[in-house]
């Protein structure tokens, strides 16, 4: 009799789980986050042997990108990209982007150029097959707790960018932030751009508040807008210009984020007036002012 009761209980579990998924927002959130992490782990495990055949190479980033791109369809997230024409470049550059949550990976792979690698915290390298896949893809690891090591990595990366024609993606806030304003920027990305004398491309991902919140345990479908701002030149700038350059780029991105935040839905961005351009740091010392360009729009489901 006990076995029958137990069997019936086990058979009911899927139904209970389905009901909780449909009607309990917290359970729904944890299921989606668990799927996200399991997908990343599974794809890293499957793709790592293929990437290993090539060895450590930026070309392996294409495999990671292809593995992450389908996630937006599973989650019903519509990606809308503005200003993608700014990233039609073949030269080395530094891309800086705001950092809100692990969902930023979906936004990153939507626009990341072919020869671009992210800079990530060193702890990621020790996360089993995920760390191995990241290392094979040429991702640059940095120890955020050891300043001298971080400076060495920046110097080495500056040389590598020029030698191998690489672009580098950095989240200058240094940690995830779902507040209504951006955190102060770390200066590493800007030291890197100045050392390598390469342009900076700011990218702003719209807030996820309408469909995602780790604090409120909410994860539904929605629209995400990604805005690529015009390049910021660093030619002729020196390390002394880095603080002003950092704050100027942050303010430009914060202005874009604030204006994007005023929309309840990302697809309403098209109805907003163009964001005013700000004068850049180092004007008159080699840094140019962003030129006004008509933004191209790309939407993917």
N, C-alpha and C positions, 0 to 999 in steps of 0.2 A: 504493500500500500504506500509506504514511504517513497519507494522508487517511482511509483506512478505520479505522486504529487510533485516530486523533484523534477521528473521529466516534463510535466505540464508547466512547471515554473520556468524551466529552461526554454521551452517553446514560446513562452510569453515574453521572454526577454527582448527579442527583436522588435516585437510590437511596442513594448514599453519604450525602448530606445527610439523608435520611430516617432512615437507620440511626443517624447521629450524633445526630440530634434525639431519637431514642427512647432511646439507651443511653449518651450522653455528657452528663453533667449540665452541664458548662461550656458546651458548644455549645448545649444546650437553653436555658440562661440567656441567652446573648448573642442567640439568635434571638428570644426573647420580649422582651428589652429593645429590640432593633432594631425589632420590630413596634410596641412601645409608642410609641417616638419617631416612627416613620414615620406611625402613626395620628394622633398629635397634629399633626404637620406637615401631613398631607393634609387633616384636618378644618379646620385653621386656614386653609388655602389655599382650600378650597371655601366655607367659611362667611363669610370676611372680606368678599367683595363684598356679600353680603346684609346683613351687619351695617353696612357702610358706608352703606347706604341710609338707615339710622336715624341714623347719626352716632355719636359717642361717647356711650354710654348704658349704665346698669346693666342695662337690659332685655336687652342683648345677652349677658349672662351666661347667660341661659336657653339660648342656642344652644350655648355652650361646654359647659354642663352636659349637654345632650342628646347632644353629640358624645362625651363621655367616659363616660357611664353604661354603654354597651354593653361596654366593655372588661372589666368584671368577669365577664361571661358568656364572653367569649373565653378568659379565663384560668382559669375555673372557681373564682372566688373568691366565697364566700358572705358577704354583708354582714349583720351583725346589729346593730341600733341600739337602744340603751337610753336612755330619758329624752328621746325626741324631743319629748315634749309641752312641754319647757322652751323650745323654740325656736318655739312658736306665738305669736309676738309681732309687733307692727306698729311698734314704737318703735325708735329708733336704739339700737345696742349695739355692744360690741366682743366678738368671739369669739376666744378664744385656744386653740390646739391644739398638741399635740406634733408634732414633725417627724422622721420616720424615713427616708423615701425618696421617690422620685418617685411611688410607688404611693399616697402620701397624697392625690393628686389624686382617686383613685377614692373614697376615704373622704370627702373634702371635698364632692364633688358629690352624695353620698348624702344629706347633711343640710343643705347650705347653704341659708339662706332666700332668698326671691325677690329681695329688694333688698339683697343682700350682695355686697361686692366684696373681694377679697384685697388685702393690701399685699405687693408683691413687690420683689425686688432690681432696681435700674435696668438691670442688664445684660440682663435678659430682654427689654427693650423693643427691643433691637437684633438680635433673633434672627429676622429676616426676617418672613414672614407670621405666625409665632407671636406675635412681639412686636406686630405690627399688630393681630391679633385680640384680644390682651390689652388693648391701649390702647383699642380700640373698645368693649370690654366694661366700661370704666370702672375697670379695675384701677389701683391707685395705686402708683406707682413711687417707690422711696426709694433714695438713695445711701448705702449703709452705711458708706462710707469718709469721708464729709464730715458731721461732726456737726451743724454749723450748718444745712446744707441739710436734714438729717433732721428737725431741730427745727422748721424752717419748714413742712415737709410735714405734720408732726404737728399744728401749729397750724391750717393750712389745712384739714386733714381734719376736725378737731374742729368747725370752723364749717360745713363742707359737710354733715357728718352731720346736724346739727340742721336746716339749711336744706332739705336734700333727703330727709330721713328715710331715711338709709342705715345699714346695718350693715356692719361692717368685720371681716374675717377676718385674723388675724395668727398667725404661727408664732414665738412669743417666744424660742425657743431660738436663732433666727437662722441655723441651719444644720442639715443633716441629721445625725441621730444615731441609731445602731442599738445603742447600749450598753444595759445593763440598768437604767440610771437616766437621768433627764433632765438636760440641761445647765443651768447657771444661766440664768435668764431675762433677756433684755434688757428695759429698763424702758419702752421706747417705747409699747407697747400700753397700759400702765397709766397713763402720762402722758396718753395720748389719751383714755382713759375718764374720767379725773379732770377734764381740761380740758373735755370735752363734758358731764360729769356724767351719764354713761349707764352702764347696768349692764354687767357682764362675764359672759360665759357660757364657762366652761371646757369643752373637749371633749378626751377622751382616746381615742386609737386604740390598740388592743391591739398588742403586738409581733408582728412578722411571722415570728419565728424558725422556726415550724413549716414555712413554705412559701417564705420569701424571705430571701436574704442576699446582699448585694453582695460581701461579703468571701469567702464560701464559694462564690460563683457558683451559688446554688441558687434555682430559681424553679419551684415546682410549684403545685398547687391547694390551697385551704385555706379557713379561715373567719377573717374579720376582725370584731372587735367594736368598735363605736363607742359610747362612753358620754358622754352630755351631762349634765354636772353642773348643779345648781341655780345660779341667777343670783347674782352677787355685786354688791351695791349700792355705788355710789360717791358717792351724794348726800351733800354736806356734807364730803367729803374734799378735802384741799388737796395741792399738790405735796409737802409735807413727809411726807405719809402714803404716798407712792408706794413707797418701799423696803419698808416693812412689808407693804403690799398685795401687791406683787410676790411676796415670799417666801411669804406666806400662800396665795396662789392656786397657786403652784408646788408647795408642799407637799401641798395637797389633790389636785392632779393627779398628783403623784408617788406618793401613797398609792394612788390608784385604779390607776395603771399597775402598781405592784408587786402589787396584788391580782389584777389581770387577768393579769399575767405568770405567776402561780402555776398558771394553767390551761393545760394542754397544747393544748386546743382552745377557740376562742372561744365555742362553743355551750355549754360547761360553765359559763359565767359565771352562768347562771340558778340554778345550784345553790349559788352562793356567798352568804354572808350579806351584807346591805347594808353598804356602806362607811360607817364612822363619819364624821359631819360634824365639821369643825374650825371653831373660832371664827374669824371673819374679821378682817382688819386693820381698825383704826379703830373697833372696837366702842366705842360710846359717843360716837363723833364723826361719826356719820351712816351708818356702814356697818352693814348688817344682817347677821344670821346666816342662812345658807341654811335654808329651811324644808324639812322632810322631806315628800317627795311620793312617791306610788307611781309607779314608772317604767313607761312603756308600752314594749312591745317590738315592734320591726318587723324582719322578716327578709326580705331580697331575694336572689335568686340571679342 
